[in-house]
């Protein structure tokens, strides 16, 4: 029995698929590493003494 593979002109899709999966993996790694770096956001002090921090997208 022969191994199951892409046939004919569709075999080029393997390289596109590998590239997309590699980008997904790389983006997950970069996002994880970026979450470990503390942000030095500015803090606003209200009149009653409370602090408000602008965390942006990393605050989720």
C-alpha positions in Angstrom: 0.0 0.0 0.0 1.3 3.4 -0.9 1.5 6.3 1.7 -1.3 8.8 1.5 0.0 12.1 0.2 -1.2 15.1 -1.8 -1.5 14.2 -5.5 -0.7 16.1 -8.6 -0.6 19.8 -8.7 -2.0 20.1 -5.1 1.4 19.1 -3.6 2.5 22.8 -3.5 -0.2 23.4 -0.8 1.9 21.5 1.7 4.5 24.3 1.7 1.8 27.0 2.2 0.3 25.0 5.0 3.7 24.5 6.7 4.4 28.3 6.4 1.0 29.2 7.9 1.4 26.7 10.8 4.9 28.1 11.4 3.6 31.6 11.6 0.9 30.6 14.0 3.4 28.8 16.2 5.8 31.8 16.1 3.0 34.3 16.9 2.0 32.1 20.0 5.6 32.1 21.2 6.1 35.8 20.7 2.8 36.6 22.4 3.7 34.4 25.4 7.2 36.0 25.7 5.7 39.5 25.4 3.3 38.8 28.2 6.2 38.2 30.5 7.6 41.7 30.0 6.1 44.2 32.3 4.7 47.3 30.7 5.7 50.7 32.1 2.3 52.3 31.5 1.6 55.7 33.0 -0.7 56.1 35.9 -3.2 58.9 36.4 -3.9 60.1 40.0 -7.5 61.2 40.5 -8.5 64.0 42.9 -9.5 61.5 45.6 -6.1 59.8 45.5 -7.0 56.7 43.5 -4.7 55.5 40.7 -5.8 54.6 37.2 -3.4 52.6 35.0 -3.6 52.4 31.2 -2.8 48.8 30.4 -4.0 48.7 26.8 -4.3 45.3 25.1 -1.9 43.6 27.6 -4.4 44.2 30.4 -6.7 41.5 29.2 
